[in-house]
Amino acid sequence: MKNRLPLARKGIGFKLTTSTIFFSSIITLVITAFHLYARYTYDVNLIDLKFKQIQDIHLSSIISNLWLVDKNELQVHMKGLLKIQDIQYIEVYDNEKLWASAGTKHHNKIVTREYPLKYAYKDKIVDIGMLKVGASLHNVYQNIYQELWVTLATNGVKTFLVAFFMLFLFHKLVVRHLIKISNDLTLLRVKDNDRNIQLDRNRAQQETDEIDLLVNAFNELQKELRLSFLSIEEKVQQRTQELLQAREEAIAASSAKTEFLSRISHEFRTPLNAVLGFAQLLHTDDNLTETQKSNIDEILTAGGHLLELISEVLDLSRIESGTLALTLTAVRISDVIDESVSLVRPLAEKKNIALQWQGTKQQNLLVLGEKFRLKEVLINLLSNAIKYNVDNGTIIINTETSGSQLRIDVIDSGMGLTPEQQQVIFNPFDRAGQEITNIEGAGIGLTIAKRLIEMMQGEIGVESSLGKGSCFYLLVKLADE
């Protein structure tokens, strides 16, 4: 049984909790800021009321003391004012000169008020000085700090309690059921008829929620998948039987085709050899006219071409059916090239084509292959290089070792191939447009060459440009000496 799915470290519950805490914290900070601003405004208004109290009740006494120059009485009065909460210092100025003061003057967290001192004398208002009162905001800020921490702590505790309660509730109502569904799905098999997803619900619970709907949908989907799987499995078995039968029929047909081609080639070759033999005898008759000799030459040429075509079709059929077996041995490549060149040189001389062998020519250079089939491949490439070359052209054979491989290039000065022709040149019976010319061929030779060289664990390819000739190359493995 597979292990149960682990609870995700950052699952839905975790994201819900962190989102709740974050959002609640933002709301708490905003509400706290408004609350603290209201508290600050309230405390500052209380200080303003104390300033107004001094102005309404005590200002007249201070004016009288200053008018009567009763400094002792004024000091007593000012000390009495210092007993008012938050009042820090009091200063009395006589014509912009400090005349009396009480309390300690600080410059931080202070709010001040200035009151002109005017005395009514003989129906005149006489400006006799100024009263300056300073009140401390220390208590205001201290109250704000205390309320800030109390509010944050209280709301923080509430937020965390609500968040963890939501986490517990969400885990109980949702997360644990999702985990159960995930674990059941990992153990679910389409072939199991009696396995359904079931939640850990209280049997007495009658109401259904979205989780139940999800489970029901999964179970219905499983039923449909099971039916579809059984139907597909049945069709696969049926198609498998059909394919096996078709394969047996194809093998039988291939075997019959190979047998047929083998027999028919034998039946063709016997009379064809007789025709070619009698044509050769007639050709030696000195009593024949030139026209008769020309006709016999045509018979010999056509018969030879037909005999070659029969051999190629038979070889291709044997390769495709797997009945052609090769015995790979160490072959001296110089012998293969020399023998191949000797066989095609008369054909090259008829078109006055120069045939050269360049590159490495070591007598002891050995490759892995079958000599007869390797020579067959090379002769095919050389014959094509001659057929599709121009008169007075050139053919260069170049060999070069690279690592554990030997590359054999057959380079001609012919018409070349387009990229499209290079894609189809190795397909059977595809002459890449040359079937419209008077050059003989059935489009099988390169196909056979490709299959043979691949059976010898090698590779064949072409590099060509239209109008600049072609380079057909073989890559064969070097053999251990």
C-alpha positions in Angstrom: 0.0 0.0 0.0 1.3 3.4 -0.8 2.0 6.0 1.8 -0.5 8.5 2.7 -0.1 11.9 1.1 1.7 14.3 3.5 -0.1 17.5 4.6 1.2 20.4 2.6 3.2 22.9 4.7 1.5 25.8 2.9 -1.8 24.3 2.2 -5.2 25.9 2.1 -5.6 26.1 5.9 -2.2 27.7 6.3 -3.0 30.3 3.5 -6.4 31.0 5.1 -4.9 31.5 8.5 -2.1 33.8 7.3 -4.5 35.8 5.1 -6.9 36.2 8.1 -4.1 37.3 10.4 -2.8 39.7 7.8 -6.2 41.2 6.9 -7.2 41.4 10.6 -3.9 43.1 11.5 -4.4 45.7 8.8 -8.0 46.4 10.0 -6.8 46.5 13.6 -4.0 49.0 12.8 -6.4 51.2 10.9 -9.1 51.1 13.7 -6.4 51.7 16.3 -5.0 54.7 14.5 -8.5 56.3 14.4 -9.1 55.4 18.0 -5.7 56.9 19.1 -6.3 60.0 17.1 -9.6 60.4 18.8 -8.0 59.9 22.2 -5.3 62.4 21.4 -7.9 65.0 20.3 -9.8 64.4 23.5 -6.8 64.9 25.8 -5.7 68.0 23.9 -9.2 69.4 24.3 -9.0 68.8 28.1 -5.8 70.9 28.2 -7.6 73.6 26.2 -10.3 73.6 28.8 -7.7 74.1 31.5 -6.3 77.0 29.6 -9.8 78.4 29.3 -10.2 77.9 33.1 -7.1 79.9 33.7 -8.3 82.6 31.4 -11.8 82.8 32.9 -11.1 82.4 36.6 -7.5 83.4 37.4 -6.5 86.0 34.7 -8.2 88.9 36.6 -6.4 88.1 39.8 -3.0 88.0 38.0 -3.8 91.4 36.3 -4.6 92.9 39.8 -1.4 91.6 41.3 0.6 92.9 38.4 -1.1 96.3 38.6 -0.5 96.6 42.3 3.1 95.3 41.9 2.3 92.7 44.5 4.9 90.1 43.4 4.6 87.9 46.5 0.9 87.5 46.1 1.5 86.9 42.3 4.0 84.1 43.1 1.5 82.4 45.5 -1.2 82.7 42.8 1.1 81.2 40.1 2.2 78.3 42.4 -1.5 77.6 42.9 -2.0 77.4 39.1 0.9 74.9 38.8 -1.3 72.5 40.8 -3.6 72.2 37.8 -2.8 68.9 36.0 -0.5 69.2 33.0 0.3 72.9 33.7 4.2 73.0 33.6 5.2 76.6 33.9 3.8 80.2 34.1 5.5 83.4 33.1 4.4 87.0 33.6 6.0 89.7 31.4 5.9 93.5 32.1 6.5 95.4 28.9 8.2 92.4 27.2 10.4 91.8 30.3 10.0 88.7 32.4 8.7 90.0 35.8 7.7 86.7 37.5 7.7 83.0 36.7 6.9 79.6 38.3 7.5 76.0 37.3 10.1 74.4 35.0 10.2 75.4 31.4 10.9 72.6 28.8 10.8 72.9 25.0 9.7 69.3 24.2 6.1 68.1 24.2 4.8 71.5 25.3 1.8 73.5 24.2 1.6 77.2 25.2 -0.9 79.9 25.4 -0.3 83.7 25.7 -2.8 86.1 27.3 -2.5 89.9 27.1 -2.9 91.6 30.5 -5.0 94.7 30.3 -6.2 96.8 33.2 -9.2 99.3 33.1 -8.0 102.6 34.6 -10.1 105.8 34.4 -12.2 104.6 31.5 -9.1 103.4 29.7 -7.7 100.0 28.9 -4.1 99.9 29.8 -1.8 97.2 28.4 0.3 96.2 31.4 1.9 93.0 30.3 1.4 89.4 29.1 0.8 86.0 30.7 2.4 82.9 29.1 1.2 79.5 30.3 2.9 76.2 29.2 1.2 72.8 29.4 3.0 69.5 29.1 1.8 66.8 26.6 3.7 64.1 28.3 0.6 62.6 29.9 -1.2 62.8 26.6 1.5 60.8 24.8 1.9 58.4 27.7 -1.9 57.6 27.6 -1.7 57.1 23.8 1.3 54.7 24.2 -0.4 52.7 26.9 -3.7 52.5 25.0 -1.8 51.6 21.8 -0.1 48.6 23.4 -3.2 47.5 25.2 -5.3 47.8 22.0 -2.7 45.9 19.9 -2.3 43.2 22.4 -6.0 42.7 22.9 -6.8 42.8 19.2 -3.8 40.6 18.4 -4.9 37.9 20.9 -8.4 38.1 19.4 -7.1 37.9 15.9 -4.9 34.8 16.6 -7.7 33.1 18.5 -10.1 33.7 15.6 -7.5 32.7 13.0 -6.6 29.4 14.8 -10.3 28.7 15.4 -10.9 29.2 11.7 -7.9 26.9 10.9 -9.3 24.2 13.2 -12.8 24.6 11.8 -11.6 24.6 8.2 -9.4 21.6 8.8 -12.3 19.7 10.4 -14.8 20.6 7.7 -12.7 20.7 4.6 -8.9 19.9 4.7 -9.2 16.5 6.4 -11.8 15.4 3.8 -9.6 16.7 0.9 -6.7 14.7 2.3 -8.9 11.6 2.6 -10.0 12.1 -1.0 -6.4 12.5 -2.2 -5.3 9.3 -0.4 -8.2 7.4 -1.8 -7.5 8.6 -5.3 -3.9 7.4 -5.0 -5.1 3.9 -4.2 -7.9 4.0 -6.7 -7.7 1.6 -9.6 -10.0 1.6 -12.6 -10.4 -2.2 -12.4 -11.6 -2.1 -8.8 -15.4 -2.5 -8.8 -15.9 -2.2 -5.1 -13.7 0.7 -4.3 -15.2 4.1 -4.0 -14.2 7.4 -2.3 -15.8 7.6 1.2 -15.5 10.4 3.7 -15.1 10.0 7.5 -18.5 11.3 8.3 -20.7 10.8 11.3 -23.4 8.4 10.2 -26.0 10.4 12.1 -25.2 13.4 9.9 -27.9 13.7 7.2 -27.0 17.0 5.6 -24.7 17.1 2.6 -22.3 19.8 1.7 -20.0 20.7 -1.2 -17.5 18.0 -0.2 -20.2 15.3 -0.5 -21.1 16.6 -3.9 -17.4 16.5 -5.0 -17.1 12.9 -3.7 -20.3 11.9 -5.5 -19.0 13.4 -8.7 -15.7 11.5 -8.4 -17.5 8.3 -7.8 -19.7 8.8 -10.8 -16.7 9.7 -12.9 -15.0 6.5 -11.7 -17.9 4.4 -12.8 -17.9 6.0 -16.2 -14.1 5.5 -16.4 -14.5 1.8 -15.4 -17.1 1.2 -18.1 -14.9 3.0 -20.6 -11.8 1.1 -19.6 -13.6 -2.2 -19.9 -14.9 -1.2 -23.3 -11.4 -0.1 -24.4 -9.8 -3.2 -22.9 -12.2 -5.3 -24.9 -11.6 -3.4 -28.1 -7.8 -3.6 -27.5 -8.0 -7.4 -27.1 -10.1 -7.6 -30.2 -7.7 -5.4 -32.1 -4.8 -7.3 -30.8 -6.2 -10.5 -32.1 -6.9 -8.8 -35.4 -3.3 -7.5 -35.6 -1.9 -10.9 -34.7 -4.0 -12.4 -37.4 -3.0 -9.7 -39.8 0.6 -10.2 -38.9 0.4 -13.9 -39.5 -1.3 -13.2 -42.8 1.4 -10.6 -43.7 4.1 -13.0 -42.8 2.5 -15.7 -44.9 2.0 -13.2 -47.7 5.6 -12.1 -47.5 6.8 -15.6 -47.5 4.5 -16.4 -50.4 5.8 -13.3 -52.2 9.4 -14.2 -51.6 8.7 -17.8 -52.8 6.8 -16.5 -55.8 9.6 -14.1 -56.7 12.2 -16.7 -56.2 10.3 -19.2 -58.5 9.3 -16.6 -61.0 12.9 -15.2 -61.2 14.1 -18.7 -61.9 11.4 -19.2 -64.5 12.3 -15.8 -66.1 16.1 -16.4 -66.0 16.0 -19.7 -67.7 14.4 -18.5 -71.0 16.1 -15.1 -70.7 19.5 -16.7 -70.5 18.5 -18.8 -73.5 17.5 -15.6 -75.4 20.7 -13.9 -74.4 22.8 -16.9 -75.3 21.3 -17.3 -78.8 21.6 -13.5 -79.3 25.3 -13.7 -78.5 25.7 -16.6 -81.0 23.9 -14.7 -83.7 26.1 -11.7 -83.0 29.1 -13.7 -83.9 27.6 -14.6 -87.3 29.6 -12.8 -90.0 26.8 -13.1 -92.5 24.5 -10.6 -90.7 24.0 -7.2 -91.9 24.8 -4.1 -89.8 21.0 -3.6 -89.2 20.6 -7.1 -88.0 23.7 -6.8 -85.7 22.3 -3.5 -84.3 19.0 -5.3 -83.6 20.8 -8.1 -81.8 22.7 -5.5 -79.7 19.4 -4.0 -78.6 18.2 -7.5 -77.6 21.4 -8.1 -75.6 21.1 -4.7 -73.9 17.4 -5.0 -73.1 17.9 -8.6 -71.9 20.8 -7.7 -69.7 18.8 -4.9 -68.2 15.9 -7.2 -67.6 18.1 -9.8 -66.0 19.7 -7.2 -63.7 16.2 -5.9 -62.7 15.0 -9.4 -61.8 18.1 -9.9 -59.6 17.5 -6.5 -57.9 13.8 -7.2 -57.2 14.6 -10.6 -55.8 17.4 -9.1 -53.5 15.0 -6.4 -52.3 12.3 -8.9 -51.5 14.8 -11.1 -49.6 16.0 -8.2 -47.6 12.5 -7.0 -46.7 11.4 -10.5 -45.7 14.5 -11.0 -43.6 15.7 -14.1 -45.5 18.9 -12.5 -46.7 21.6 -13.2 -44.1 25.0 -11.6 -44.1 28.2 -12.9 -42.5 30.3 -10.0 -41.3 34.1 -10.4 -41.4 37.2 -8.3 -41.7 37.4 -7.2 -45.3 40.4 -5.4 -46.9 38.8 -2.3 -48.4 41.5 -1.8 -51.0 40.6 -5.1 -52.6 36.9 -4.2 -52.7 37.6 -0.8 -54.3 40.1 -2.2 -56.9 37.7 -5.0 -58.0 34.8 -2.5 -58.2 36.7 0.0 -60.2 37.9 -2.8 -62.6 34.3 -3.9 -63.2 32.9 -0.4 -64.0 36.0 1.1 -65.8 34.8 -0.1 -69.3 31.5 1.7 -68.8 33.4 4.9 -67.7 35.7 4.7 -70.7 32.7 4.7 -73.1 31.8 8.2 -71.8 35.4 9.2 -71.5 35.0 9.7 -67.7 38.2 9.8 -65.6 38.0 7.5 -62.6 40.4 8.3 -59.7 41.0 7.0 -56.3 42.4 9.4 -53.8 42.9 9.5 -50.0 44.1 6.7 -47.8 45.1 3.5 -49.7 46.5 1.2 -47.2 46.7 -2.5 -48.1 46.1 -3.6 -44.5 43.0 -1.3 -43.8 40.2 -3.6 -42.8 36.5 -2.9 -42.4 33.6 -4.9 -41.0 31.3 -6.3 -43.7 30.6 -8.9 -46.3 32.9 -8.5 -49.3 30.5 -9.6 -52.0 27.7 -7.3 -50.7 30.1 -4.4 -49.9 31.4 -4.6 -53.5 27.8 -4.7 -54.7 27.0 -1.4 -52.9 30.2 0.3 -54.2 29.5 -0.9 -57.8 26.0 0.5 -57.5 27.3 3.9 -56.5 30.0 3.9 -59.2 27.5 2.8 -61.9 25.2 5.7 -60.9 28.1 8.1 -60.9 28.8 7.1 -64.5 25.2 7.0 -65.7 24.3 10.4 -64.3 27.6 12.0 -65.1 28.5 14.2 -68.1 30.7 13.2 -71.0 34.4 13.8 -70.3 33.5 14.1 -66.6 35.3 12.9 -63.5 34.7 10.4 -60.7 36.8 10.6 -57.5 36.9 7.9 -54.9 38.2 9.2 -51.6 38.7 7.2 -48.3 39.3 8.7 -44.9 39.3 7.3 -41.4 37.6 9.0 -38.5 37.8 7.3 -35.1 36.4 3.8 -35.5 34.9 4.5 -38.9 36.0 4.6 -42.5 34.3 7.1 -44.9 34.2 6.2 -48.6 33.3 9.1 -50.9 32.1 8.6 -54.5 32.2 12.1 -56.0 31.0 12.8 -59.5 30.8 15.9 -61.7 27.2 15.3 -62.8 24.1 17.3 -62.8 23.6 17.2 -59.0 20.5 16.8 -56.9 18.0 19.2 -55.3 17.2 19.0 -51.6 13.8 17.5 -52.4 15.5 14.8 -54.6 17.9 14.0 -51.8 15.0 13.2 -49.5 13.5 10.5 -51.8 16.5 9.1 -53.6 16.8 6.1 -51.3 13.1 5.2 -51.6 12.3 2.1 -53.6 11.2 2.7 -57.2 11.7 6.5 -56.8 14.2 7.8 -59.4 13.7 11.4 -58.3 12.5 12.5 -61.7 15.0 10.7 -63.8 12.4 8.3 -65.1 11.5 10.8 -67.8 15.1 10.6 -69.2 16.6 8.0 -71.4 18.8 6.7 -68.6 18.0 3.2 -67.7 17.1 2.2 -64.2 14.3 1.0 -61.9 15.0 3.0 -58.8 15.9 -0.1 -56.7 19.7 0.0 -56.6 20.1 2.7 -54.0 17.4 1.2 -51.9 19.2 -2.2 -51.9 22.5 -0.4 -51.2 21.0 1.4 -48.2 19.5 -1.8 -46.7 22.7 -3.8 -47.2 25.0 -1.1 -45.7 22.7 -0.8 -42.7 22.8 -4.6 -42.3 26.6 -4.2 -42.1 26.2 -1.7 -39.3 27.1 1.1 -41.6 25.5 4.2 -43.1 24.9 5.7 -46.5 24.1 9.3 -47.4 24.4 12.0 -50.1 25.7 15.5 -50.3 24.8 17.4 -53.4 24.1 20.8 -55.0 22.2 21.2 -58.2 24.6 21.7 -61.1 27.7 21.0 -59.0 27.7 17.2 -58.9 27.0 14.8 -56.1 28.9 13.0 -53.3 27.5 9.6 -52.2 29.3 8.4 -49.1 29.5 5.2 -47.1 30.4 5.0 -43.4 31.6 1.5 -42.4 33.2 0.3 -39.2 36.8 -0.5 -39.0 37.6 -4.1 -38.1 40.3 -5.2 -35.6 43.4 -6.4 -37.4 
